[in-house]
């Protein structure tokens, strides 16, 4: 083809350049045909350049969101301990324990507090004000190290801290050339790192209490953040001078210097899976870096107050998420793959802000602290093993082309392997509002979503990437239906409109027609190309039947007293099936059947369970060859019904009329073409 490649030529070209060693050629050809079908978005059997470029771009944007277990934080409790000081300065968690170290401004005391048991354990007194502390385990000892403003680093043996008399034996302190504002223990190399107030990072031998020869010199102001990155064999430091430096762990050679923060750096974190560094400034700046390039990748915007800190959230599927917190009490969870905020939560108003927060990874909690008031947030995976999803599943479809199931719940979609019953892929946060409706295109290579805010989007089935958007409704999209023959998408909404949109354009969904006539919210929708009809039902029980090609109202079916839950054309017969919330199932005559039967209920069935208790029918499937109707109801029962006798009794005949003309004229008119040229000669 002039504008692209046809399937045969595409396969021939690919076979020419692909290696066929140890590959079955028949399998290779089948895979190439599948690839062609994925790239050929509009299904015209030609691969155009924009389709090919779009496919490559989408594959790059798709990421690796294979996780079915996103973390979610929920408020657990708020508590106050009046035995603690009214005003606290710092709160430091000792990793692997339930202990935190609490200091008061300019105080020589470090309070050891059990945050889980909610009680003070001990009080360590020094000769000068406490600046920083850390906890480590070395050679069978459990030690707490405390730096003070007199340039001392005091080592406390916790075994003696817990002795009955309450006295602690203090080993001789380590003397530093300057006051140390940060302390970090590297268990891998058994080295203590300390950040000086003037910008030098010192290394210490904890056994001898002596400083090592290696010093990391490069900062011009106090070092507030030190982080080990074993996979890079490096250490990264952040300073109040606004720079971040990556150092060789062996030798202390400076690798990279990262500049971009307008003010100082408070904390740093590293994602092992994504190989990126995130830095938090002392203001609201949150920056993402490639450790191999001295230029930021992105800046995460959203905080409106000075930051407190950040940490990588380690889930069962990897370290892809980041939590950040600010002093106003706002916490944000970020997906670092897309740099998008996926959850925001705040502390209770009674806390009045946050002074510090700690990450109790081993307890699945974080705790926000404001002086002696605390609030715990518990995090859990949004994948409960016995449930399909933690949110209500609003749609479930089977993809015959790709042999998989797809479900929609909340703002996310999941693909399922039908042989194992396990999730194959999860596409998170595809919509900004909860999904209400979903359908496929004619080739089942795309899926469409309608949400509670009226938005309609189109996504690639393989990777979930957004392909295009359609003109939004003013309210919830209650149902979507696709006309395979004309490649058009129909949508119904609580705004009482039925819309017909063109899906032929790769870049946008063009609105072709809006049908108005309902007096109540629209609940259901169905389309029949062979009958030239569209049916839509309202909350008042009325079913409006529209001419598909012209968009005019053909008739109204009145017989349901309340909301209709299901509409389905029983092609090739001119019959419409409907069901309502009272358990009724109705069969209606449709054009072009005899005029006396049109828009008339010819049969009414009550979906009875036992003892005259009815159940609402929510879905149905029609098998025309056997003339069998299968229904599913809210009680979980699946029933089969033959309508052969009904068809014979009312003399319904298969509709053999030619299909209606396509919507090409309407499509052209919507694009500004006012006249369709007539060819001078017959088209060969």
Buried (B, 14 or more C-beta within 10 A) or exposed (E): EEEBBBBEEBBEEBEEEEEEEEEEEEEBEEBBEEBBBBBBBBBBEBBBEBBBEBBEEBBEBBBEBEBBBBBBBEBBEBEBBEEBBEEBBBBBBBBEBBBBBBBBEEBBBBBBBBBBEBEBBBBBEBEBBBBBBBBBEEEEEBBBBBBBBBBBBBBBBBEBBEEEEEEBEBEEBBEBEBBBBBBBBBEEBEBBBBBBBBBBBBBBEBEEBEBBEBBBBBBEBBBBBBBBBEEBEBBBBBBBBBBBBBBBBEEBEEBBEBEBBEBBBBBBBBBBBBEBBBBBBBBBBBBBBBBEEBEBBBEBEBBEBBBBBBBBBBBEBBBBBBBBBBBBBBBBBBBBBBBEBBBEBBBBEEBEBBBBBBBBBEBBBBBBBBBBBBBBBBBEBBBEEEEBBBBEBBBBBEBEEBEBBBBBBBBBBBBBEEEEEEBBBBBBBBBEBBBBBBBBBBBBBBBBBBBBBBBBBBBBBBBBBBBBEBBBBEBBBBBBBBBEEBBBBBBBBBBBBBBBBBBBBBEBBBBBBBBEBBEBBBBBBBBBBBBBBBBBBBBBBBBBBBBBBEBEEBBEBEBBEEBBBBBBBBBBBBBBBBBBBBBBBBBBBBBEBEEEBBBBBBBEBEBEEEEEEBBBBBBBEBEEEEBBBEBBBBEEEEEEBEBEEBBEEBEBEEBEEEEBEEBEEBBEBBEEEEEEEEEEEEEE
